[in-house]
Amino acid sequence: GMDEQTRARVFEPFFTTKSIGEGTGLGLAVAHGIVEQSGGRVWCASAPGQGSTFTVVLPEFNSGPLSGAFPAVRNDGNMRGTERVLIVDDESHVRRYIRRELERLGYQVREAADGRAALDGLAATAEEGGTERPIDLVVTDLVMPRLGGRELGEALEQRWPAIRVLYTSGYPGEEVVRQGWLAEGASFLQKPFSGERLAQCARDLLDGIADVAR
């Protein structure tokens, strides 16, 4: 459980009680933002030695079929691919989800827990294989320990400009641009996203279709 001082700050972005490098302090802030964007409320009850309870209340959905819940997905054939994809996210469950969705479509998938690990791995791959481009697509979170997504993208642009980059975050696109986490016009997919939307954005980027911002 948490004391009152900690509980009062639990939804603040970047607030964490973990050691430096062990957490971003964004998990609950992202959850809070998603719930409020959906018209709901979330609050926390906690006491030291007793644990914490988070309560989420969402409005009832009653707007007809769910087919309109997401923007229209391309319906022009196969979303499958064999390209090499690197997933960069400090949340292991997010990496597993993205990996599962892409591997079932035939992509060759690798993982990295942050931007620094991603760059080190790509440099090693390029050196071993002597390839001009060690990966085809990078799907990266924006806010991570050691090296964030924007910094990773800038480093990739300098060294391997042909690599496509798809940025993800629990924050809306307008917010990540306002915070300076991402340049306006970059390819962006807001979390949470469906496997179909992920597949479409990946295929659009790899096929050179420009309009993939969601």
N, C-alpha and C positions, 0 to 999 in steps of 0.2 A: 504494500500500500504506500500511499504518498502523504506527506504532510500538507497542510493547507497552502503553504507558500509554493510548493512544487505543483500542486493541483491547479492553482490559479493560472499557471503559465503553460499547462500541458499542451494546449493547442497553438502555442506561438511557433511560427516557423523558426527553425534552427535551434530551438531550445531543447537541450538534451542533458541528462544526468550521466551519460556515458563518457568514457575517456575520449580524448582527442583522437580522431581517426576511426572510432568504433561505431559511430552513428552520425547521421546528418541532422537529426531533429526535425525531419519533415514528414514522417509517417502519419502522425496524428493530425498535423496541420493540413495535409492533403485530404485525409478522411473528412475533416471538418469542412473543408472547402467544397468537396463533392456533395456532402449532405446538404449544405446550405444552398448550393446551386440548384439542388433538386427540390427546394422548397421545404426542407425538413429541419430538424433540430437535433443536436447531439450534446449530451452533457455527461459529466463524470462525478461519481461519488467514490470517495477513497478515504482510507484511514490507515495509518502505519500499523503493520502487524496483522491487518485484517484483509487486505487486498483492495482491488479497484473494480468498479462496475461502470461500464459505459453503456448509456442508453441512447438509442437512435430512433427517432420517430420520423416517418416519411409520409407524405400525402398519398392517399389512395390513387392508383392509376386507373383511369376509366375513360380512355380516349380512343377506343376502338382497337383494331389489330396492331400488333407490335411491329408489323412490317415497316411502319413509318418512323420507328424509333431511331434508326440510323440513316444517314444519307445513302442515296442509292449506290449500290455496289455495281461495278462493271459487270456486264452480262454478255461478254463477247468471247466466251470460251474458257480456256484452261488458265488457272492461276498457278499452275505448277511451275517448278524451275529446278535447275541443278546448280545454280550459282553458289558461291561461298559467302556465307553470312556470319558476321561477328556480332554477338549480343553483348552489350556493355551495360550492366546495371548492378548496383550494390545490394539489391534485394534478390536473394537466390530463388524465391518462389516466382518472381517475375521472369527471371531468366529461364526457369524451367517451363513456364507457360509459353513464352515466345518460342523456345526451342521446339517444344512439342508441336506447336502449330505449323512451324516452318518445315520441320523434318518430315512430317506426314505429307507434305507437298513435294518432297524430293530435294530440298535444299541441303547443302553441306554446312552444318552449323557448329560454330565454336562459341565459347563464352569467356568473359573477363569481368571481374568484380568492380573495376573502376577504370578511368581513362588512362592512368599510368600503366596498369597491367596490360591494357589493350595495346598501347604503343609498343611496350617491350615485346609482347608476343608477336606483333606484326613485323617488327624489326628483325626478330630472330627468324621468322618464316621467310622474309625477303632475302636475308643473308644465306640461309640454307638452300633455298630454291632458285636464287638468282632471278626471281620474277620481277617484272615491272610493277605488278600490282598484287600484293599478298592476299587481298580479299576483295570481293566485289561490292558488298553492301555492309555498312555498319548501322545497327539499330541501337541507339544509345540514350540512356536517361540523361537528363540535364544536370541535376544536382547530385554529386557523389563526392566521397572523400578523396583526397590526394589530387585528383584531376577531374574536373567536371566535363560535361558533354560539349559545351561550346569550345572550351580550350582543346579538347580532343579533336573536334571538327576542324579547328584552325590548324592544328598540327598535321592532320591528314591532308588538308588542302595544300600545305607547303610541300609535303614530301611525296604524296601519292594523290594528285588532284583528280585522277579518274575514279577514285573510290566514291561511291554514293553514300550519303549519310541521311538516316531518318532519325529525328530527335523525338523523344517521348517525355511526358511529364504528367503528373496529376493536376497541375495547374492549367488553366485555359491559355490558349496561344497569346491572347492579348496581355495576360499577366506576365508570361515569361519574357515577352518583348519589353514590357514596361520595366521589369526588374533588371533588364540587361543580360538575362541568361541566354538569349537567342536573338540573332539578327532577324529583322523583319524580312519575310520572303523565304526563309529556310523551310525545308520540308519537316512538318511537325504533325504528330499524332497524339492526341490527348488520351491519357489513361482515365478510366479503364476502357479498353477497346476489344472488339470481337475478333475472333480468328479470321473472319471474312474480311474485315476492314484492314487488318494487318497484312493479309495476303495481297489485297488489292494495292495497298500503298507500296509494298515491296516490289510487286510486279511493275507498277507504274514507274517507280524510280529506275529500276533496272532496264526497263524498255525505253527510258528517256522521255517519258511523259511528264511535262513540267508541273502541272497543277495537282499536287498531292497534299497540299496543306489541308488539315481537317480540323 
